[in-house]
Amino acid sequence: MNSILILELGVGIVVSFTLLGIFIWAAKGGQFEDSKKMMDSPLFDSPEDLQRAYEEEQKIKEMRDKKAKEVDINTIK
């Protein structure tokens, strides 16, 4: 019984340190450094892309308003 617990504890520690090592290796390698790309991406958007995004937001807003009105009408009945 005790030998199984010790074995599980040992395997758990080895796996934990392995995953921690992989995470540190990835962090040092710049795997999670995407902030420059994220911050610079609006600079490369064309005016057409921005217009399309604005129109999509307007459509979503209109759909929400329409749905809210339908809900109001259904609650009145």
C-alpha positions as CSV (number, residue, x, y, z in Angstrom):
1,M,0.0,0.0,0.0
2,N,2.7,2.5,1.0
3,S,4.9,1.6,-2.0
4,I,2.0,2.4,-4.4
5,L,1.5,5.9,-2.7
6,I,5.3,6.6,-2.9
7,L,5.3,5.5,-6.6
8,E,2.3,7.8,-7.4
9,L,3.9,10.7,-5.5
10,G,7.2,10.2,-7.4
11,V,5.5,10.0,-10.8
12,G,3.4,13.1,-9.9
13,I,6.5,15.1,-9.0
14,V,8.4,14.0,-12.1
15,V,5.4,14.9,-14.4
16,S,4.9,18.3,-12.6
17,F,8.5,19.3,-12.9
18,T,8.6,18.2,-16.5
19,L,5.6,20.3,-17.3
20,L,7.1,23.3,-15.4
21,G,10.3,22.9,-17.3
22,I,8.4,22.8,-20.7
23,F,6.6,26.0,-19.6
24,I,9.7,27.8,-18.6
25,W,11.5,26.7,-21.8
26,A,8.5,28.0,-23.9
27,A,8.4,31.3,-22.0
28,K,12.1,31.9,-22.4
29,G,11.8,31.0,-26.1
30,G,9.3,33.8,-26.7
31,Q,6.4,31.5,-27.3
32,F,4.0,33.7,-25.4
33,E,5.2,37.1,-26.5
34,D,2.6,38.1,-29.1
35,S,1.9,41.6,-27.7
36,K,3.8,43.4,-30.5
37,K,1.8,41.6,-33.2
38,M,-1.4,42.3,-31.3
39,M,-0.7,46.0,-30.8
40,D,0.5,46.6,-34.4
41,S,-2.3,44.7,-36.2
42,P,-4.6,47.7,-36.3
43,L,-1.9,49.6,-38.2
44,F,-2.1,47.2,-41.1
45,D,-5.9,47.1,-41.4
46,S,-7.2,48.5,-44.6
47,P,-10.1,51.0,-44.6
48,E,-12.3,48.4,-46.2
49,D,-11.6,46.0,-43.3
50,L,-12.5,48.7,-40.8
51,Q,-15.7,49.6,-42.7
52,R,-16.7,45.9,-42.9
53,A,-16.1,45.5,-39.1
54,Y,-18.2,48.6,-38.4
55,E,-21.0,47.3,-40.6
56,E,-20.9,43.9,-38.8
57,E,-21.2,45.6,-35.4
58,Q,-24.1,47.7,-36.6
59,K,-25.9,44.5,-37.9
60,I,-25.3,42.8,-34.5
61,K,-26.7,45.9,-32.7
62,E,-29.8,45.9,-35.0
63,M,-30.4,42.2,-34.4
64,R,-30.1,42.7,-30.6
65,D,-32.6,45.6,-30.7
66,K,-35.0,43.6,-32.9
67,K,-34.8,40.7,-30.5
68,A,-35.3,42.9,-27.5
69,K,-38.4,44.4,-29.1
70,E,-39.8,40.9,-29.8
71,V,-39.2,39.9,-26.2
72,D,-41.0,43.0,-25.1
73,I,-44.0,42.3,-27.4
74,N,-44.2,38.7,-26.1
75,T,-44.1,39.7,-22.5
76,I,-47.0,42.2,-23.1
77,K,-49.2,39.4,-24.5
